[in-house]
Amino acid sequence: MNWCRYQDGDQVVYGIIDGDTVRAAIGSPFEGGFATGEPRPLSDVSLRLPCIPPTFYAAGANYRAHLAWAAENLGGSGKAPPRADIGYRANNSLVAHGENIVIPRDSSGVVQVEGELAAVIGKTVKHLTPENALDCVLGYTIGNDVSERTWQSSDRTLWRAKNTDTFNPMGPWITSGLDPEALEVTTRINGVEASRYQTKDMIFSLVNFLVETTKYVTLYAGDVMWMGCDGETPVIKAGDVVEIEIPEIGVLRNPVVRG
Amino acid sequence: MNWCRYQDGDQVVYGIIDGDTVRAAIGSPFEGGFATGEPRPLSDVSLRLPCIPPTFYAAGANYRAHLAWAAENLGGSGKAPPRADIGYRANNSLVAHGENIVIPRDSSGVVQVEGELAAVIGKTVKHLTPENALDCVLGYTIGNDVSERTWQSSDRTLWRAKNTDTFNPMGPWITSGLDPEALEVTTRINGVEASRYQTKDMIFSLVNFLVETTKYVTLYAGDVMWMGCDGETPVIKAGDVVEIEIPEIGVLRNPVVRG
């Protein structure tokens, strides 16, 4: 099932997608919502963020080929972290499918994209076990962790390198019923493939992150956990269009402009 | 004016405090809310978090004596950061005035408290200037950035060291009309003073953080920015009661228990 959020007049509503159509929902996917009303063409609606996370978690360094690339290009040891220590991104940086990625005018460095699988938490949970961890996941969407590499090296925190407004596109919608370790993530710049990797190559699995994180932290409905990316990370510049595709979910597409 | 949030039957409502009484509000402080109904004794209501931040910002290292202390006790250079690079905390860790700080059973390290001034943003803003920056601040509350020092040293991120559930008490309410650089922050453990410092000693002022952050980041109503703490940070253990006082605001009091 695919849950989305879209603009309906002056309201943002949840909807359930069926093929090329969408039907407005009563309630949200987090409280047993269900579809109602007439189907309308999906192409007629303006998609919004599929959820607004109470907390926005990010695995960060979680694939070996990306660590090796980062060690060569950004510094760092290239070694895998010893434990599944979760990190964070900030909500101000989220934009929906179709919205612009805006590179600030004073960015003088390289800006790159990191296409990622993102898990959407469906309910309040703590102390998950390997056996029940995935039961809290409502579904999966796609994230693009846009990164300004000069600021990533120079700043004390990742605040502007990875959390500048518009630097975290997420969408297009939430798809349930997937195996998070059996997906392929492809990034295209202006229609040309620039990166492709398999989520089976994660260093720490989603189950591992969920179990470790919830030893200390309660997860809530709508929280998202982005799982990191593998390999090289393509450069973007104003005028480009970035697409991240996970075929079982769809395509997250965002144009790039200069601020 | 003091704005609070409290439990009223099965609802959490905003209220306006007048001396020892509180009156329920229509609307929130972020949308021109105003007091209504009869005053009731403040001691009769159960306070909740004064707001739920869309994003929870934290200045981190922002006082010289704390940097010197941290260099000696946690490692680090002791040097002031070159710029006002903001950091983050996570909403799961917030608890209200009066709620327990729960030290996880498997914490084998020292747990300490950091009493802080916290600014509450009142409206959507970007590109603030030194002249207008403080106009976006609705008021101020008190934060206690509880820190597990072993995890702070061992982990790749601050996730459990500073964001374990209950590790960020905030309250008791929001007070408007204050000068953020003219306040004194006192920490008491079981009624005994353990730390005292002046907010005039901040390395980067709130104005500086607001101007720098909003070059890249939009702030929203309800966002909070915690300003760091100075000097030593008192140790807590199960059975203690921690009080952080800023006289112009009030006292944030939380008991400590073991998980």
Chai-1 contact restraints between the chains, C-beta under 6 A:
chainA,res_idxA,chainB,res_idxB,connection_type,confidence,min_distance_angstrom,max_distance_angstrom,comment,restraint_id
A,P54,B,N91,contact,1.0,0.0,6.0,A-B,restraint_1
A,T55,B,A90,contact,1.0,0.0,6.0,A-B,restraint_2
A,T55,B,N91,contact,1.0,0.0,6.0,A-B,restraint_3
A,T55,B,N92,contact,1.0,0.0,6.0,A-B,restraint_4
A,P81,B,R156,contact,1.0,0.0,6.0,A-B,restraint_5
A,D85,B,D155,contact,1.0,0.0,6.0,A-B,restraint_6
A,D85,B,R156,contact,1.0,0.0,6.0,A-B,restraint_7
A,D85,B,T157,contact,1.0,0.0,6.0,A-B,restraint_8
A,D85,B,W159,contact,1.0,0.0,6.0,A-B,restraint_9
A,I86,B,W159,contact,1.0,0.0,6.0,A-B,restraint_10
A,G87,B,T157,contact,1.0,0.0,6.0,A-B,restraint_11
A,Y88,B,Y88,contact,1.0,0.0,6.0,A-B,restraint_12
A,A90,B,T55,contact,1.0,0.0,6.0,A-B,restraint_13
A,N91,B,P54,contact,1.0,0.0,6.0,A-B,restraint_14
A,N91,B,T55,contact,1.0,0.0,6.0,A-B,restraint_15
A,N92,B,T55,contact,1.0,0.0,6.0,A-B,restraint_16
A,N92,B,V217,contact,1.0,0.0,6.0,A-B,restraint_17
A,N92,B,T218,contact,1.0,0.0,6.0,A-B,restraint_18
A,P104,B,Y216,contact,1.0,0.0,6.0,A-B,restraint_19
A,D155,B,D85,contact,1.0,0.0,6.0,A-B,restraint_20
A,R156,B,P81,contact,1.0,0.0,6.0,A-B,restraint_21
A,R156,B,D85,contact,1.0,0.0,6.0,A-B,restraint_22
A,T157,B,D85,contact,1.0,0.0,6.0,A-B,restraint_23
A,T157,B,G87,contact,1.0,0.0,6.0,A-B,restraint_24
A,W159,B,D85,contact,1.0,0.0,6.0,A-B,restraint_25
A,W159,B,I86,contact,1.0,0.0,6.0,A-B,restraint_26
A,R160,B,Y216,contact,1.0,0.0,6.0,A-B,restraint_27
A,T164,B,Y216,contact,1.0,0.0,6.0,A-B,restraint_28
A,D165,B,T218,contact,1.0,0.0,6.0,A-B,restraint_29
A,Y216,B,P104,contact,1.0,0.0,6.0,A-B,restraint_30
A,Y216,B,R160,contact,1.0,0.0,6.0,A-B,restraint_31
A,Y216,B,T164,contact,1.0,0.0,6.0,A-B,restraint_32
A,V217,B,N92,contact,1.0,0.0,6.0,A-B,restraint_33
A,T218,B,N92,contact,1.0,0.0,6.0,A-B,restraint_34
A,T218,B,D165,contact,1.0,0.0,6.0,A-B,restraint_35
